[in-house]
Amino acid sequence: MVDEVFPVDASVIDNPWRKLRAYTDARIGLGRAGGSLPTAPHLAFQLAHAQARDAVHLPLDTERMVKQLAMRFKRVVRLHSAAAERSEYLRRPDLGRRLDDVSLKQLESFAQQGCDVSIVVADGLSARAIHENAAPFLDHLLPMIERENWSLGPCALVEQARVAIGDPIGEALGARLGIVLIGERPGLSSPDSLGVYFTYAPRIGHRDSERNCISNVRPAGQSFESAARLLIYLLREADVRGVSGVQLKDDTVATSELGDGRQGNFLLPDN
Amino acid sequence: MSEYCTTIGSRLYRFSSLRELMACATPQRSGDELAGIAARSAEERVAAQMALADTPLKTFLNEAVVPYEADEVTRLIIDRHDTQAFTPVAHLTVGEFRNWLLSDRADNAALEALAPGLTPEMVAAVSKIMRLQDLVLVGQKCRVVTRFRNTIGLSGHLATRLQPNHPTDNPTGIAASILDGLLYGNGDAVIGINPATDNTASVVTLLTMLDEIIDRYEIPTQSCVLTHVTTAIEAINRGAPTDLVFQSISGTQAANQGFGIDLALLREGNDAAQSLRRGTVGQNVMYFETGQGSALSADAHHGVDQQTLEARAYGVAREFSPLLVNTVVGFIGPEYLFNGKQIIRAGLEDHFCGKLLGVPMGCDICYTNHAEADQDDMDVLLTLLGAAGCNYIMGIPGSDDIMLNYQTTSFHDALYARQVLKLRPAPEFEAWLARMGICDETGRISVDHELPASFRHALAHV
């Protein structure tokens, strides 16, 4: 989050511990007017919320995305979920997980071709995340996939989609490894957060516990490079073990990296 | 199974079961529409409410909304029902029960005595025919007081959970939010972290850190790391200084299975925390979170409406005499609670139902960015819950949870509610705030440009 500089105001009591914002993006040390939030941080919050709301309702710019994807894939197919528009999408998660009839027909022409990896690009809850972060992430990921000698199916661009939309698509394409790039639920300080989900042998009916997720992929969060490396690691492991999801994750979680909680913790100085 | 009917004009409305009647009578909720069990028209909803109002309370003891044989939550509810305590209202219908609750006969003592005689389905039913002001008024009459290192839920008091979450559990980042919260008079209900990982070693580190902070600054409060009950038990086995054991719970056995728990496991968690005897003024050691829609999202709702299932989760909670229970009311998203109006009503229903059942209710007054809700809606719910005598709310820096990506009440929001509604922190914690120079004798924050001495010392190390 941008650390705004607020002007001096006689009614506002500043917090000398504001300097601790060097250690967290949490909105600490905002000061107070009486006991309440002063005007400047109040409006800064309103702006962040407005941006997050706009991100939720911003339509996917399909023309622009098709162009970007066509430069990176041999074939791009445009699909739509069974949720007709945004309001229905928000109320009916079940529809966002299914393709509409036109899309199902379109996919029929790809049947029986088969591929190692299918990549789905879906708007999810933030088209902005797709507009800004899908192509740069793919630029890190695609060369890594090529080095693994995995065949790549056509790229599917899907509107009004939830994560599980990757299942019917991966199934229709006969993919062994299914990847979904999707706009995540925008946080106040992260309206552009990209989620990367991976499902081994994507087929209709997979549970969410059978997927792996790399979250918060964006310039201010998890970097494109490290997210792509982690994904490749998961793909390789899944390919060997024939599973994805919880079972896969258990082996990759390291022991605590937090030390004993005292290092650098100013509330627990040694003396 | 009986049938329930109402005639409106020339039209007969028929409901084939108590479950269907309850679902049709419940105020509009996107989650019930998603489940396909909501009333099909506004008139049908009121017709169902009328039929429900005519239904005797005793019916709920004879017709289960989830079968007794198939669900351990139903068995818990029925087996634990106290017929003696039920006597004062045993002859009433749901509609007459509403009148009784609003009458002067239903004072705090009467409601406390009645609680073991009520089932979750009874309180859910009466809540469906109440307006917001009824939910506030009756909620305010029920006091449920719990204790560990301080006393929570007393009349005229409002506590907060200090929620210092950080996306990577960075100890310094967490400490920064803890300091901010304490200096804004927050943290009496619990200092509770949602960890980024369920990794036991990290959980032990965080528990140790919280314990050392509470010990060093002699804060009369308790800590919690909100991890799965099995991880908490493992942490206790490794010797972690654990005050409270946390778990998300729901109102059906199948939904609880989705959380990886059953009643036996909750008993195990409770026993593990009890064995440490770490409370100083009491031994309520469990912390539960709930929320309307959790059963549906786990595909474990049995065709029962989400508000009734939420009340059943409180039936689970009360079995374990918890210190804290809160509904995370707007976290689940618009497919269950579509907008501010639905979130506000759900928050008040949950508080009311929990309190009537004798559960120490707090509320995470919150929303996500894809719900049709904003800070104004949260202000409405906060003010109404403050008036309703809610035990505690969340406190977080600037309403922005940077780890869970949602908005809940801020440290400042708690100060607002305390000021406007003349509410005070838990008495032991309030005395500490005064001793540390954080609050003055009127309870207002007095921290200025000069920090209280012990914290000045800490900050000098940064």
HADDOCK unambig.tbl for C-alpha pairs under 7 A between the chains (distance, minus, plus):
assign (segid A and resid 13 and name CA) (segid B and resid 448 and name CA) 6.56 0.50 0.50
assign (segid A and resid 14 and name CA) (segid B and resid 449 and name CA) 6.71 0.50 0.50
assign (segid A and resid 15 and name CA) (segid B and resid 449 and name CA) 6.42 0.50 0.50
assign (segid A and resid 16 and name CA) (segid B and resid 449 and name CA) 6.17 0.50 0.50
assign (segid A and resid 20 and name CA) (segid B and resid 176 and name CA) 6.02 0.50 0.50
assign (segid A and resid 23 and name CA) (segid B and resid 172 and name CA) 6.37 0.50 0.50
assign (segid A and resid 23 and name CA) (segid B and resid 173 and name CA) 4.92 0.50 0.50
assign (segid A and resid 24 and name CA) (segid B and resid 173 and name CA) 4.77 0.50 0.50
assign (segid A and resid 26 and name CA) (segid B and resid 397 and name CA) 6.14 0.50 0.50
assign (segid A and resid 26 and name CA) (segid B and resid 400 and name CA) 6.96 0.50 0.50
assign (segid A and resid 26 and name CA) (segid B and resid 402 and name CA) 6.18 0.50 0.50
assign (segid A and resid 27 and name CA) (segid B and resid 397 and name CA) 4.97 0.50 0.50
assign (segid A and resid 27 and name CA) (segid B and resid 398 and name CA) 5.07 0.50 0.50
assign (segid A and resid 27 and name CA) (segid B and resid 400 and name CA) 6.92 0.50 0.50
assign (segid A and resid 28 and name CA) (segid B and resid 177 and name CA) 6.33 0.50 0.50
assign (segid A and resid 28 and name CA) (segid B and resid 180 and name CA) 5.99 0.50 0.50
assign (segid A and resid 28 and name CA) (segid B and resid 397 and name CA) 5.19 0.50 0.50
assign (segid A and resid 28 and name CA) (segid B and resid 398 and name CA) 6.83 0.50 0.50
assign (segid A and resid 29 and name CA) (segid B and resid 180 and name CA) 6.47 0.50 0.50
assign (segid A and resid 35 and name CA) (segid B and resid 412 and name CA) 6.15 0.50 0.50
assign (segid A and resid 35 and name CA) (segid B and resid 415 and name CA) 5.78 0.50 0.50
assign (segid A and resid 35 and name CA) (segid B and resid 416 and name CA) 6.53 0.50 0.50
assign (segid A and resid 36 and name CA) (segid B and resid 412 and name CA) 5.37 0.50 0.50
assign (segid A and resid 36 and name CA) (segid B and resid 416 and name CA) 6.52 0.50 0.50
assign (segid A and resid 37 and name CA) (segid B and resid 412 and name CA) 6.27 0.50 0.50
assign (segid A and resid 52 and name CA) (segid B and resid 369 and name CA) 6.24 0.50 0.50
assign (segid A and resid 53 and name CA) (segid B and resid 369 and name CA) 5.86 0.50 0.50
assign (segid A and resid 53 and name CA) (segid B and resid 370 and name CA) 6.75 0.50 0.50
assign (segid A and resid 56 and name CA) (segid B and resid 370 and name CA) 6.14 0.50 0.50
assign (segid A and resid 90 and name CA) (segid B and resid 334 and name CA) 6.38 0.50 0.50
assign (segid A and resid 90 and name CA) (segid B and resid 335 and name CA) 6.07 0.50 0.50
assign (segid A and resid 91 and name CA) (segid B and resid 30 and name CA) 6.78 0.50 0.50
assign (segid A and resid 91 and name CA) (segid B and resid 334 and name CA) 6.30 0.50 0.50
assign (segid A and resid 91 and name CA) (segid B and resid 335 and name CA) 4.34 0.50 0.50
assign (segid A and resid 92 and name CA) (segid B and resid 34 and name CA) 6.51 0.50 0.50
assign (segid A and resid 92 and name CA) (segid B and resid 335 and name CA) 6.36 0.50 0.50
assign (segid A and resid 186 and name CA) (segid B and resid 369 and name CA) 6.43 0.50 0.50
assign (segid A and resid 187 and name CA) (segid B and resid 369 and name CA) 6.96 0.50 0.50
assign (segid A and resid 187 and name CA) (segid B and resid 405 and name CA) 4.48 0.50 0.50
assign (segid A and resid 187 and name CA) (segid B and resid 406 and name CA) 6.27 0.50 0.50
assign (segid A and resid 188 and name CA) (segid B and resid 400 and name CA) 6.77 0.50 0.50
assign (segid A and resid 188 and name CA) (segid B and resid 405 and name CA) 6.90 0.50 0.50
assign (segid A and resid 255 and name CA) (segid B and resid 201 and name CA) 6.24 0.50 0.50
assign (segid A and resid 256 and name CA) (segid B and resid 201 and name CA) 5.12 0.50 0.50
assign (segid A and resid 256 and name CA) (segid B and resid 202 and name CA) 4.63 0.50 0.50
assign (segid A and resid 258 and name CA) (segid B and resid 170 and name CA) 6.82 0.50 0.50
assign (segid A and resid 258 and name CA) (segid B and resid 202 and name CA) 6.45 0.50 0.50
assign (segid A and resid 258 and name CA) (segid B and resid 205 and name CA) 6.98 0.50 0.50
assign (segid A and resid 260 and name CA) (segid B and resid 205 and name CA) 5.54 0.50 0.50
assign (segid A and resid 261 and name CA) (segid B and resid 171 and name CA) 5.43 0.50 0.50
assign (segid A and resid 261 and name CA) (segid B and resid 205 and name CA) 5.82 0.50 0.50
assign (segid A and resid 261 and name CA) (segid B and resid 206 and name CA) 6.61 0.50 0.50
assign (segid A and resid 261 and name CA) (segid B and resid 209 and name CA) 5.64 0.50 0.50
assign (segid A and resid 264 and name CA) (segid B and resid 172 and name CA) 6.11 0.50 0.50
assign (segid A and resid 265 and name CA) (segid B and resid 171 and name CA) 6.25 0.50 0.50
assign (segid A and resid 265 and name CA) (segid B and resid 172 and name CA) 4.66 0.50 0.50
assign (segid A and resid 265 and name CA) (segid B and resid 175 and name CA) 6.67 0.50 0.50
assign (segid A and resid 266 and name CA) (segid B and resid 172 and name CA) 6.98 0.50 0.50
assign (segid A and resid 266 and name CA) (segid B and resid 458 and name CA) 5.50 0.50 0.50
assign (segid A and resid 266 and name CA) (segid B and resid 459 and name CA) 6.35 0.50 0.50
assign (segid A and resid 266 and name CA) (segid B and resid 461 and name CA) 5.82 0.50 0.50
assign (segid A and resid 266 and name CA) (segid B and resid 462 and name CA) 6.08 0.50 0.50
assign (segid A and resid 267 and name CA) (segid B and resid 175 and name CA) 6.48 0.50 0.50
assign (segid A and resid 267 and name CA) (segid B and resid 213 and name CA) 6.78 0.50 0.50
assign (segid A and resid 267 and name CA) (segid B and resid 458 and name CA) 5.49 0.50 0.50
assign (segid A and resid 268 and name CA) (segid B and resid 213 and name CA) 6.75 0.50 0.50
assign (segid A and resid 269 and name CA) (segid B and resid 458 and name CA) 6.92 0.50 0.50
